[in-house]
Amino acid sequence: MRARVTVTLKSGVLDPQGKAIEGALKALGIAGVASVRQGKVFDIELEGEDVARAEGALKDAAEKLLANPIIENYRIEVVG
Amino acid sequence: MRARVTVTLKSGVLDPQGKAIEGALKALGIAGVASVRQGKVFDIELEGEDVARAEGALKDAAEKLLANPIIENYRIEVVG
């Protein structure tokens, strides 16, 4: 089973890396960019076919390792 | 207009960071993880309402700055 966990900064948390990318895009002449925020994505291959169990394991993984719940949100999608 | 650019490693490209996360998840006792690959996500706020133009700018941004087309794939989604 494949799944994707997307981790993004909560709104209000400063994102200096996103700001730097925003500046670089402007310097490259790419028009119309108002803001950029960077996040992370984890493509995870899981053993077994039990979706509920996989979602439980992924929630555990996100809260213990993949995301910092104080400053980041995460979203789990089981792709199939 | 909001858009998301997702950048992932092409298959076949080694991902030591993903491997390290895989090892850490196993060490934490999270069962059933077969493999992990890490990618990046960029949430971009764009000025204007012209979707075709925005997609053009985002393709430009992805190829010039956000992704390395030799080893990475990217996907553009205009969220609305």
Backbone of each chain as nested JSON, in Angstrom:
{
  "chains": [
    {"id": "A", "residues": [
      {"number": 1, "name": "MET", "atoms": {"N": [0.845, -1.184, 0.0], "CA": [0.0, 0.0, 0.0], "C": [0.89, 1.247, 0.0]}},
      {"number": 2, "name": "ARG", "atoms": {"N": [0.484, 2.247, -0.788], "CA": [1.288, 3.46, -0.808], "C": [0.54, 4.596, -0.122]}},
      {"number": 3, "name": "ALA", "atoms": {"N": [1.297, 5.467, 0.536], "CA": [0.68, 6.596, 1.215], "C": [1.585, 7.812, 1.088]}},
      {"number": 4, "name": "ARG", "atoms": {"N": [0.972, 8.969, 1.249], "CA": [1.751, 10.209, 1.225], "C": [1.411, 11.026, 2.464]}},
      {"number": 5, "name": "VAL", "atoms": {"N": [2.445, 11.457, 3.167], "CA": [2.259, 12.359, 4.31], "C": [2.837, 13.718, 3.908]}},
      {"number": 6, "name": "THR", "atoms": {"N": [1.987, 14.745, 3.943], "CA": [2.428, 16.093, 3.585], "C": [2.505, 16.931, 4.852]}},
      {"number": 7, "name": "VAL", "atoms": {"N": [3.659, 17.539, 5.078], "CA": [3.889, 18.332, 6.289], "C": [4.105, 19.782, 5.873]}},
      {"number": 8, "name": "THR", "atoms": {"N": [3.278, 20.677, 6.42], "CA": [3.402, 22.1, 6.084], "C": [3.462, 22.913, 7.372]}},
      {"number": 9, "name": "LEU", "atoms": {"N": [4.091, 24.067, 7.3], "CA": [4.155, 24.948, 8.467], "C": [2.769, 25.499, 8.771]}},
      {"number": 10, "name": "LYS", "atoms": {"N": [2.453, 25.623, 10.049], "CA": [1.2, 26.279, 10.42], "C": [1.248, 27.741, 9.997]}},
      {"number": 11, "name": "SER", "atoms": {"N": [0.062, 28.291, 9.708], "CA": [0.049, 29.7, 9.317], "C": [0.461, 30.529, 10.529]}},
      {"number": 12, "name": "GLY", "atoms": {"N": [1.219, 31.57, 10.289], "CA": [1.729, 32.381, 11.389], "C": [3.162, 32.033, 11.747]}},
      {"number": 13, "name": "VAL", "atoms": {"N": [3.6, 30.825, 11.384], "CA": [4.992, 30.449, 11.651], "C": [5.867, 31.005, 10.525]}},
      {"number": 14, "name": "LEU", "atoms": {"N": [6.909, 31.723, 10.885], "CA": [7.796, 32.309, 9.879], "C": [8.466, 31.22, 9.052]}},
      {"number": 15, "name": "ASP", "atoms": {"N": [8.64, 31.493, 7.734], "CA": [9.272, 30.53, 6.836], "C": [10.367, 31.226, 6.025]}},
      {"number": 16, "name": "PRO", "atoms": {"N": [11.558, 31.362, 6.641], "CA": [12.646, 32.081, 5.955], "C": [13.054, 31.42, 4.644]}},
      {"number": 17, "name": "GLN", "atoms": {"N": [12.963, 30.072, 4.581], "CA": [13.321, 29.366, 3.355], "C": [12.343, 29.734, 2.224]}},
      {"number": 18, "name": "GLY", "atoms": {"N": [11.064, 29.751, 2.556], "CA": [10.048, 30.169, 1.583], "C": [10.279, 31.594, 1.103]}},
      {"number": 19, "name": "LYS", "atoms": {"N": [10.628, 32.461, 2.041], "CA": [10.915, 33.874, 1.706], "C": [12.089, 33.97, 0.745]}},
      {"number": 20, "name": "ALA", "atoms": {"N": [13.117, 33.154, 0.984], "CA": [14.301, 33.167, 0.12], "C": [13.937, 32.704, -1.294]}},
      {"number": 21, "name": "ILE", "atoms": {"N": [13.086, 31.673, -1.38], "CA": [12.657, 31.167, -2.684], "C": [11.847, 32.235, -3.412]}},
      {"number": 22, "name": "GLU", "atoms": {"N": [10.973, 32.902, -2.654], "CA": [10.163, 33.985, -3.213], "C": [11.069, 35.064, -3.826]}},
      {"number": 23, "name": "GLY", "atoms": {"N": [12.106, 35.443, -3.099], "CA": [13.053, 36.442, -3.609], "C": [13.782, 35.952, -4.84]}},
      {"number": 24, "name": "ALA", "atoms": {"N": [14.171, 34.669, -4.821], "CA": [14.908, 34.105, -5.954], "C": [14.024, 34.051, -7.201]}},
      {"number": 25, "name": "LEU", "atoms": {"N": [12.741, 33.719, -7.023], "CA": [11.828, 33.662, -8.176], "C": [11.666, 35.055, -8.773]}},
      {"number": 26, "name": "LYS", "atoms": {"N": [11.551, 36.055, -7.916], "CA": [11.45, 37.437, -8.414], "C": [12.716, 37.82, -9.168]}},
      {"number": 27, "name": "ALA", "atoms": {"N": [13.873, 37.452, -8.608], "CA": [15.155, 37.779, -9.248], "C": [15.285, 37.083, -10.604]}},
      {"number": 28, "name": "LEU", "atoms": {"N": [14.641, 35.905, -10.745], "CA": [14.678, 35.185, -12.027], "C": [13.68, 35.761, -13.031]}},
      {"number": 29, "name": "GLY", "atoms": {"N": [12.889, 36.73, -12.597], "CA": [11.937, 37.364, -13.508], "C": [10.629, 36.609, -13.652]}},
      {"number": 30, "name": "ILE", "atoms": {"N": [10.331, 35.714, -12.706], "CA": [9.056, 34.997, -12.772], "C": [7.987, 35.856, -12.106]}},
      {"number": 31, "name": "ALA", "atoms": {"N": [7.018, 36.261, -12.934], "CA": [6.075, 37.305, -12.518], "C": [4.916, 36.738, -11.712]}},
      {"number": 32, "name": "GLY", "atoms": {"N": [4.355, 37.578, -10.842], "CA": [3.076, 37.282, -10.213], "C": [3.14, 36.45, -8.955]}},
      {"number": 33, "name": "VAL", "atoms": {"N": [4.346, 36.176, -8.438], "CA": [4.443, 35.371, -7.218], "C": [4.246, 36.28, -6.002]}},
      {"number": 34, "name": "ALA", "atoms": {"N": [3.216, 36.001, -5.222], "CA": [2.935, 36.829, -4.049], "C": [3.601, 36.263, -2.799]}},
      {"number": 35, "name": "SER", "atoms": {"N": [3.585, 34.937, -2.639], "CA": [4.272, 34.346, -1.487], "C": [4.548, 32.868, -1.738]}},
      {"number": 36, "name": "VAL", "atoms": {"N": [5.566, 32.357, -1.046], "CA": [5.945, 30.941, -1.158], "C": [6.135, 30.397, 0.255]}},
      {"number": 37, "name": "ARG", "atoms": {"N": [5.595, 29.21, 0.503], "CA": [5.885, 28.503, 1.759], "C": [6.309, 27.096, 1.414]}},
      {"number": 38, "name": "GLN", "atoms": {"N": [7.393, 26.66, 2.037], "CA": [7.906, 25.337, 1.714], "C": [7.496, 24.305, 2.756]}},
      {"number": 39, "name": "GLY", "atoms": {"N": [7.18, 23.111, 2.282], "CA": [6.861, 21.999, 3.169], "C": [7.575, 20.742, 2.725]}},
      {"number": 40, "name": "LYS", "atoms": {"N": [7.212, 19.635, 3.366], "CA": [7.861, 18.358, 3.067], "C": [6.818, 17.327, 2.69]}},
      {"number": 41, "name": "VAL", "atoms": {"N": [7.237, 16.369, 1.88], "CA": [6.328, 15.298, 1.519], "C": [7.073, 13.972, 1.683]}},
      {"number": 42, "name": "PHE", "atoms": {"N": [6.383, 12.978, 2.254], "CA": [6.98, 11.66, 2.463], "C": [6.137, 10.631, 1.729]}},
      {"number": 43, "name": "ASP", "atoms": {"N": [6.737, 9.956, 0.757], "CA": [6.045, 8.883, 0.055], "C": [6.445, 7.576, 0.723]}},
      {"number": 44, "name": "ILE", "atoms": {"N": [5.461, 6.928, 1.326], "CA": [5.729, 5.764, 2.175], "C": [5.056, 4.527, 1.592]}},
      {"number": 45, "name": "GLU", "atoms": {"N": [5.854, 3.494, 1.478], "CA": [5.358, 2.191, 1.026], "C": [5.135, 1.347, 2.274]}},
      {"number": 46, "name": "LEU", "atoms": {"N": [3.914, 0.789, 2.398], "CA": [3.584, 0.015, 3.605], "C": [3.278, -1.424, 3.258]}},
      {"number": 47, "name": "GLU", "atoms": {"N": [3.617, -2.304, 4.202], "CA": [3.252, -3.715, 4.038], "C": [1.804, -3.922, 4.48]}},
      {"number": 48, "name": "GLY", "atoms": {"N": [1.147, -4.921, 3.91], "CA": [-0.221, -5.261, 4.322], "C": [-1.255, -4.438, 3.58]}},
      {"number": 49, "name": "GLU", "atoms": {"N": [-2.521, -4.807, 3.758], "CA": [-3.597, -4.158, 2.989], "C": [-4.663, -3.547, 3.882]}},
      {"number": 50, "name": "ASP", "atoms": {"N": [-4.389, -3.48, 5.193], "CA": [-5.379, -2.953, 6.136], "C": [-5.241, -1.428, 6.219]}},
      {"number": 51, "name": "VAL", "atoms": {"N": [-6.188, -0.707, 5.576], "CA": [-6.084, 0.753, 5.472], "C": [-6.146, 1.418, 6.848]}},
      {"number": 52, "name": "ALA", "atoms": {"N": [-7.079, 0.953, 7.702], "CA": [-7.232, 1.586, 9.021], "C": [-5.95, 1.438, 9.845]}},
      {"number": 53, "name": "ARG", "atoms": {"N": [-5.336, 0.25, 9.753], "CA": [-4.107, 0.013, 10.506], "C": [-2.966, 0.871, 9.954]}},
      {"number": 54, "name": "ALA", "atoms": {"N": [-2.914, 0.978, 8.607], "CA": [-1.886, 1.805, 7.979], "C": [-2.048, 3.264, 8.403]}},
      {"number": 55, "name": "GLU", "atoms": {"N": [-3.289, 3.741, 8.432], "CA": [-3.515, 5.134, 8.825], "C": [-3.089, 5.374, 10.266]}},
      {"number": 56, "name": "GLY", "atoms": {"N": [-3.328, 4.37, 11.13], "CA": [-2.877, 4.472, 12.517], "C": [-1.361, 4.579, 12.608]}},
      {"number": 57, "name": "ALA", "atoms": {"N": [-0.677, 3.715, 11.847], "CA": [0.794, 3.729, 11.865], "C": [1.329, 5.052, 11.321]}},
      {"number": 58, "name": "LEU", "atoms": {"N": [0.665, 5.578, 10.29], "CA": [1.134, 6.83, 9.679], "C": [0.916, 8.022, 10.614]}},
      {"number": 59, "name": "LYS", "atoms": {"N": [-0.194, 8.006, 11.344], "CA": [-0.471, 9.079, 12.305], "C": [0.616, 9.076, 13.385]}},
      {"number": 60, "name": "ASP", "atoms": {"N": [0.941, 7.875, 13.852], "CA": [2.007, 7.681, 14.824], "C": [3.332, 8.217, 14.277]}},
      {"number": 61, "name": "ALA", "atoms": {"N": [3.651, 7.844, 13.035], "CA": [4.894, 8.274, 12.387], "C": [4.94, 9.788, 12.262]}},
      {"number": 62, "name": "ALA", "atoms": {"N": [3.807, 10.387, 11.857], "CA": [3.765, 11.842, 11.656], "C": [3.99, 12.557, 12.985]}},
      {"number": 63, "name": "GLU", "atoms": {"N": [3.322, 12.069, 14.054], "CA": [3.416, 12.788, 15.333], "C": [4.739, 12.566, 16.049]}},
      {"number": 64, "name": "LYS", "atoms": {"N": [5.348, 11.391, 15.828], "CA": [6.592, 11.091, 16.535], "C": [7.83, 11.544, 15.785]}},
      {"number": 65, "name": "LEU", "atoms": {"N": [7.761, 11.593, 14.433], "CA": [8.998, 11.823, 13.686], "C": [8.862, 12.802, 12.512]}},
      {"number": 66, "name": "LEU", "atoms": {"N": [7.81, 12.638, 11.705], "CA": [7.795, 13.368, 10.428], "C": [7.452, 14.844, 10.592]}},
      {"number": 67, "name": "ALA", "atoms": {"N": [6.594, 15.149, 11.571], "CA": [6.181, 16.542, 11.758], "C": [6.466, 16.979, 13.181]}},
      {"number": 68, "name": "ASN", "atoms": {"N": [6.615, 18.271, 13.36], "CA": [6.671, 18.862, 14.695], "C": [5.299, 19.487, 14.947]}},
      {"number": 69, "name": "PRO", "atoms": {"N": [4.438, 18.806, 15.716], "CA": [3.04, 19.261, 15.828], "C": [2.876, 20.659, 16.426]}},
      {"number": 70, "name": "ILE", "atoms": {"N": [3.926, 21.186, 17.036], "CA": [3.826, 22.536, 17.602], "C": [3.795, 23.585, 16.49]}},
      {"number": 71, "name": "ILE", "atoms": {"N": [4.576, 23.371, 15.462], "CA": [4.651, 24.385, 14.394], "C": [4.206, 23.867, 13.028]}},
      {"number": 72, "name": "GLU", "atoms": {"N": [3.902, 22.583, 12.93], "CA": [3.565, 22.03, 11.612], "C": [2.234, 21.282, 11.62]}},
      {"number": 73, "name": "ASN", "atoms": {"N": [1.543, 21.347, 10.485], "CA": [0.37, 20.505, 10.241], "C": [0.798, 19.338, 9.365]}},
      {"number": 74, "name": "TYR", "atoms": {"N": [0.079, 18.228, 9.472], "CA": [0.353, 17.133, 8.544], "C": [-0.95, 16.591, 7.972]}},
      {"number": 75, "name": "ARG", "atoms": {"N": [-0.846, 16.01, 6.787], "CA": [-2.014, 15.382, 6.172], "C": [-1.612, 14.014, 5.641]}},
      {"number": 76, "name": "ILE", "atoms": {"N": [-2.424, 13.026, 5.932], "CA": [-2.139, 11.655, 5.506], "C": [-3.1, 11.272, 4.394]}},
      {"number": 77, "name": "GLU", "atoms": {"N": [-2.569, 10.786, 3.279], "CA": [-3.416, 10.257, 2.21], "C": [-2.941, 8.843, 1.878]}},
      {"number": 78, "name": "VAL", "atoms": {"N": [-3.841, 7.89, 1.961], "CA": [-3.504, 6.547, 1.493], "C": [-3.827, 6.52, 0.002]}},
      {"number": 79, "name": "VAL", "atoms": {"N": [-2.82, 6.256, -0.816], "CA": [-2.972, 6.373, -2.267], "C": [-3.558, 5.072, -2.844]}},
      {"number": 80, "name": "GLY", "atoms": {"N": [-3.21, 3.937, -2.236], "CA": [-3.814, 2.681, -2.715], "C": [-2.764, 1.598, -2.91]}}
    ]},
    {"id": "B", "residues": [
      {"number": 1, "name": "MET", "atoms": {"N": [-4.714, 33.537, -6.394], "CA": [-4.785, 32.14, -6.778], "C": [-3.707, 31.358, -6.021]}},
      {"number": 2, "name": "ARG", "atoms": {"N": [-4.091, 30.148, -5.553], "CA": [-3.117, 29.344, -4.817], "C": [-2.733, 28.128, -5.641]}},
      {"number": 3, "name": "ALA", "atoms": {"N": [-1.466, 27.744, -5.536], "CA": [-1.0, 26.574, -6.277], "C": [-0.031, 25.796, -5.405]}},
      {"number": 4, "name": "ARG", "atoms": {"N": [0.129, 24.526, -5.736], "CA": [1.085, 23.679, -5.017], "C": [1.981, 22.989, -6.041]}},
      {"number": 5, "name": "VAL", "atoms": {"N": [3.285, 23.106, -5.836], "CA": [4.253, 22.39, -6.673], "C": [4.888, 21.312, -5.794]}},
      {"number": 6, "name": "THR", "atoms": {"N": [4.746, 20.05, -6.218], "CA": [5.319, 18.929, -5.463], "C": [6.516, 18.39, -6.232]}},
      {"number": 7, "name": "VAL", "atoms": {"N": [7.657, 18.316, -5.561], "CA": [8.898, 17.864, -6.191], "C": [9.322, 16.558, -5.528]}},
      {"number": 8, "name": "THR", "atoms": {"N": [9.47, 15.505, -6.328], "CA": [9.881, 14.201, -5.794], "C": [11.072, 13.676, -6.591]}},
      {"number": 9, "name": "LEU", "atoms": {"N": [11.878, 12.85, -5.943], "CA": [13.014, 12.238, -6.636], "C": [12.522, 11.259, -7.685]}},
      {"number": 10, "name": "LYS", "atoms": {"N": [13.182, 11.211, -8.829], "CA": [12.852, 10.197, -9.827], "C": [13.16, 8.821, -9.269]}},
      {"number": 11, "name": "SER", "atoms": {"N": [12.4, 7.815, -9.73], "CA": [12.683, 6.469, -9.233], "C": [14.059, 6.06, -9.751]}},
      {"number": 12, "name": "GLY", "atoms": {"N": [14.793, 5.358, -8.919], "CA": [16.155, 4.977, -9.287], "C": [17.198, 5.89, -8.675]}},
      {"number": 13, "name": "VAL", "atoms": {"N": [16.791, 7.105, -8.294], "CA": [17.736, 8.024, -7.651], "C": [17.785, 7.676, -6.162]}},
      {"number": 14, "name": "LEU", "atoms": {"N": [18.973, 7.477, -5.645], "CA": [19.123, 7.13, -4.231], "C": [18.611, 8.25, -3.334]}},
      {"number": 15, "name": "ASP", "atoms": {"N": [17.987, 7.872, -2.222], "CA": [17.447, 8.864, -1.287], "C": [17.921, 8.524, 0.129]}},
      {"number": 16, "name": "PRO", "atoms": {"N": [19.135, 8.938, 0.48], "CA": [19.682, 8.603, 1.803], "C": [18.843, 9.174, 2.945]}},
      {"number": 17, "name": "GLN", "atoms": {"N": [18.236, 10.341, 2.721], "CA": [17.396, 10.949, 3.759], "C": [16.162, 10.072, 4.029]}},
      {"number": 18, "name": "GLY", "atoms": {"N": [15.54, 9.606, 2.941], "CA": [14.405, 8.688, 3.078], "C": [14.802, 7.417, 3.799]}},
      {"number": 19, "name": "LYS", "atoms": {"N": [15.962, 6.894, 3.458], "CA": [16.471, 5.669, 4.106], "C": [16.65, 5.88, 5.603]}},
      {"number": 20, "name": "ALA", "atoms": {"N": [17.181, 7.056, 5.975], "CA": [17.398, 7.365, 7.388], "C": [16.065, 7.438, 8.129]}},
      {"number": 21, "name": "ILE", "atoms": {"N": [15.056, 8.035, 7.485], "CA": [13.729, 8.146, 8.104], "C": [13.133, 6.747, 8.282]}},
      {"number": 22, "name": "GLU", "atoms": {"N": [13.306, 5.922, 7.246], "CA": [12.83, 4.53, 7.31], "C": [13.443, 3.813, 8.516]}},
      {"number": 23, "name": "GLY", "atoms": {"N": [14.753, 3.968, 8.7], "CA": [15.434, 3.352, 9.84], "C": [14.916, 3.895, 11.157]}},
      {"number": 24, "name": "ALA", "atoms": {"N": [14.684, 5.206, 11.22], "CA": [14.21, 5.827, 12.458], "C": [12.801, 5.356, 12.798]}},
      {"number": 25, "name": "LEU", "atoms": {"N": [11.945, 5.205, 11.781], "CA": [10.579, 4.718, 12.041], "C": [10.618, 3.302, 12.598]}},
      {"number": 26, "name": "LYS", "atoms": {"N": [11.488, 2.474, 12.022], "CA": [11.614, 1.108, 12.533], "C": [12.111, 1.133, 13.982]}},
      {"number": 27, "name": "ALA", "atoms": {"N": [13.105, 1.995, 14.27], "CA": [13.647, 2.097, 15.623], "C": [12.58, 2.568, 16.614]}},
      {"number": 28, "name": "LEU", "atoms": {"N": [11.627, 3.367, 16.135], "CA": [10.538, 3.846, 16.997], "C": [9.452, 2.791, 17.182]}},
      {"number": 29, "name": "GLY", "atoms": {"N": [9.591, 1.681, 16.483], "CA": [8.616, 0.596, 16.635], "C": [7.37, 0.759, 15.782]}},
      {"number": 30, "name": "ILE", "atoms": {"N": [7.442, 1.607, 14.749], "CA": [6.289, 1.771, 13.863], "C": [6.35, 0.662, 12.805]}},
      {"number": 31, "name": "ALA", "atoms": {"N": [5.332, -0.206, 12.843], "CA": [5.386, -1.447, 12.066], "C": [4.921, -1.257, 10.63]}},
      {"number": 32, "name": "GLY", "atoms": {"N": [5.45, -2.093, 9.755], "CA": [4.906, -2.219, 8.403], "C": [5.443, -1.243, 7.384]}},
      {"number": 33, "name": "VAL", "atoms": {"N": [6.472, -0.459, 7.746], "CA": [7.015, 0.499, 6.783], "C": [8.022, -0.214, 5.876]}},
      {"number": 34, "name": "ALA", "atoms": {"N": [7.736, -0.24, 4.587], "CA": [8.63, -0.923, 3.654], "C": [9.659, 0.032, 3.062]}},
      {"number": 35, "name": "SER", "atoms": {"N": [9.25, 1.262, 2.745], "CA": [10.22, 2.238, 2.246], "C": [9.671, 3.654, 2.38]}},
      {"number": 36, "name": "VAL", "atoms": {"N": [10.603, 4.604, 2.454], "CA": [10.23, 6.023, 2.572], "C": [11.05, 6.815, 1.565]}},
      {"number": 37, "name": "ARG", "atoms": {"N": [10.398, 7.732, 0.839], "CA": [11.136, 8.667, -0.019], "C": [10.658, 10.075, 0.302]}},
      {"number": 38, "name": "GLN", "atoms": {"N": [11.615, 10.969, 0.483], "CA": [11.23, 12.322, 0.864], "C": [11.251, 13.265, -0.326]}},
      {"number": 39, "name": "GLY", "atoms": {"N": [10.268, 14.143, -0.364], "CA": [10.218, 15.18, -1.4], "C": [9.905, 16.527, -0.782]}},
      {"number": 40, "name": "LYS", "atoms": {"N": [9.673, 17.507, -1.657], "CA": [9.415, 18.87, -1.195], "C": [8.092, 19.355, -1.745]}},
      {"number": 41, "name": "VAL", "atoms": {"N": [7.471, 20.262, -1.023], "CA": [6.231, 20.838, -1.505], "C": [6.317, 22.363, -1.35]}},
      {"number": 42, "name": "PHE", "atoms": {"N": [5.873, 23.078, -2.37], "CA": [5.898, 24.535, -2.336], "C": [4.471, 25.044, -2.493]}},
      {"number": 43, "name": "ASP", "atoms": {"N": [3.97, 25.749, -1.478], "CA": [2.647, 26.36, -1.572], "C": [2.844, 27.799, -2.003]}},
      {"number": 44, "name": "ILE", "atoms": {"N": [2.336, 28.101, -3.199], "CA": [2.63, 29.391, -3.817], "C": [1.346, 30.174, -4.005]}},
      {"number": 45, "name": "GLU", "atoms": {"N": [1.39, 31.426, -3.561], "CA": [0.264, 32.354, -3.744], "C": [0.611, 33.221, -4.954]}},
      {"number": 46, "name": "LEU", "atoms": {"N": [-0.314, 33.265, -5.925], "CA": [-0.039, 34.017, -7.154], "C": [-1.017, 35.172, -7.328]}},
      {"number": 47, "name": "GLU", "atoms": {"N": [-0.525, 36.24, -7.929], "CA": [-1.405, 37.367, -8.253], "C": [-2.145, 37.064, -9.557]}},
      {"number": 48, "name": "GLY", "atoms": {"N": [-3.336, 37.653, -9.723], "CA": [-4.088, 37.495, -10.969], "C": [-4.937, 36.242, -10.955]}},
      {"number": 49, "name": "GLU", "atoms": {"N": [-5.806, 36.113, -11.959], "CA": [-6.769, 35.004, -11.988], "C": [-6.643, 34.163, -13.26]}},
      {"number": 50, "name": "ASP", "atoms": {"N": [-5.606, 34.406, -14.056], "CA": [-5.43, 33.694, -15.326], "C": [-4.703, 32.365, -15.071]}},
      {"number": 51, "name": "VAL", "atoms": {"N": [-5.466, 31.252, -15.079], "CA": [-4.9, 29.952, -14.705], "C": [-3.792, 29.519, -15.675]}},
      {"number": 52, "name": "ALA", "atoms": {"N": [-4.023, 29.695, -16.983], "CA": [-3.028, 29.268, -17.976], "C": [-1.707, 30.012, -17.768]}},
      {"number": 53, "name": "ARG", "atoms": {"N": [-1.823, 31.312, -17.499], "CA": [-0.623, 32.112, -17.284], "C": [0.096, 31.681, -15.998]}},
      {"number": 54, "name": "ALA", "atoms": {"N": [-0.698, 31.424, -14.963], "CA": [-0.119, 30.969, -13.693], "C": [0.609, 29.647, -13.895]}},
      {"number": 55, "name": "GLU", "atoms": {"N": [-0.003, 28.732, -14.636], "CA": [0.633, 27.433, -14.873], "C": [1.945, 27.596, -15.634]}},
      {"number": 56, "name": "GLY", "atoms": {"N": [1.96, 28.526, -16.569], "CA": [3.199, 28.817, -17.302], "C": [4.293, 29.315, -16.371]}},
      {"number": 57, "name": "ALA", "atoms": {"N": [3.926, 30.256, -15.497], "CA": [4.905, 30.812, -14.555], "C": [5.416, 29.723, -13.604]}},
      {"number": 58, "name": "LEU", "atoms": {"N": [4.501, 28.841, -13.176], "CA": [4.891, 27.792, -12.237], "C": [5.811, 26.758, -12.892]}},
      {"number": 59, "name": "LYS", "atoms": {"N": [5.547, 26.464, -14.174], "CA": [6.399, 25.52, -14.904], "C": [7.819, 26.096, -14.998]}},
      {"number": 60, "name": "ASP", "atoms": {"N": [7.867, 27.381, -15.327], "CA": [9.124, 28.116, -15.379], "C": [9.85, 28.049, -14.028]}},
      {"number": 61, "name": "ALA", "atoms": {"N": [9.1, 28.317, -12.954], "CA": [9.668, 28.313, -11.605], "C": [10.202, 26.923, -11.253]}},
      {"number": 62, "name": "ALA", "atoms": {"N": [9.421, 25.894, -11.59], "CA": [9.821, 24.529, -11.258], "C": [11.097, 24.16, -11.996]}},
      {"number": 63, "name": "GLU", "atoms": {"N": [11.161, 24.504, -13.283], "CA": [12.325, 24.076, -14.07], "C": [13.576, 24.887, -13.775]}},
      {"number": 64, "name": "LYS", "atoms": {"N": [13.378, 26.157, -13.404], "CA": [14.547, 27.008, -13.161], "C": [15.045, 26.951, -11.723]}},
      {"number": 65, "name": "LEU", "atoms": {"N": [14.146, 26.688, -10.78], "CA": [14.562, 26.844, -9.384], "C": [14.087, 25.735, -8.445]}},
      {"number": 66, "name": "LEU", "atoms": {"N": [12.812, 25.35, -8.542], "CA": [12.252, 24.488, -7.489], "C": [12.699, 23.033, -7.611]}},
      {"number": 67, "name": "ALA", "atoms": {"N": [12.888, 22.564, -8.854], "CA": [13.278, 21.168, -9.054], "C": [14.568, 21.103, -9.865]}},
      {"number": 68, "name": "ASN", "atoms": {"N": [15.271, 20.003, -9.708], "CA": [16.4, 19.693, -10.576], "C": [15.897, 18.629, -11.56]}},
      {"number": 69, "name": "PRO", "atoms": {"N": [15.567, 19.035, -12.798], "CA": [14.891, 18.111, -13.725], "C": [15.714, 16.868, -14.07]}},
      {"number": 70, "name": "ILE", "atoms": {"N": [16.995, 16.867, -13.758], "CA": [17.817, 15.681, -14.04], "C": [17.466, 14.544, -13.081]}},
      {"number": 71, "name": "ILE", "atoms": {"N": [17.238, 14.882, -11.83], "CA": [16.985, 13.821, -10.837], "C": [15.604, 13.913, -10.186]}},
      {"number": 72, "name": "GLU", "atoms": {"N": [14.837, 14.977, -10.507], "CA": [13.553, 15.147, -9.821], "C": [12.393, 15.327, -10.799]}},
      {"number": 73, "name": "ASN", "atoms": {"N": [11.236, 14.829, -10.397], "CA": [9.987, 15.107, -11.097], "C": [9.255, 16.208, -10.35]}},
      {"number": 74, "name": "TYR", "atoms": {"N": [8.414, 16.966, -11.058], "CA": [7.57, 17.925, -10.344], "C": [6.145, 17.836, -10.862]}},
      {"number": 75, "name": "ARG", "atoms": {"N": [5.203, 18.215, -10.001], "CA": [3.799, 18.257, -10.386], "C": [3.197, 19.574, -9.924]}},
      {"number": 76, "name": "ILE", "atoms": {"N": [2.488, 20.222, -10.824], "CA": [1.872, 21.52, -10.525], "C": [0.363, 21.322, -10.376]}},
      {"number": 77, "name": "GLU", "atoms": {"N": [-0.193, 21.818, -9.276], "CA": [-1.647, 21.817, -9.117], "C": [-2.096, 23.23, -8.765]}},
      {"number": 78, "name": "VAL", "atoms": {"N": [-3.005, 23.782, -9.557], "CA": [-3.597, 25.061, -9.189], "C": [-4.795, 24.749, -8.308]}},
      {"number": 79, "name": "VAL", "atoms": {"N": [-4.756, 25.252, -7.066], "CA": [-5.766, 24.868, -6.077], "C": [-7.022, 25.736, -6.222]}},
      {"number": 80, "name": "GLY", "atoms": {"N": [-6.858, 26.984, -6.61], "CA": [-8.029, 27.855, -6.808], "C": [-7.824, 29.206, -6.163]}}
    ]}
  ]
}
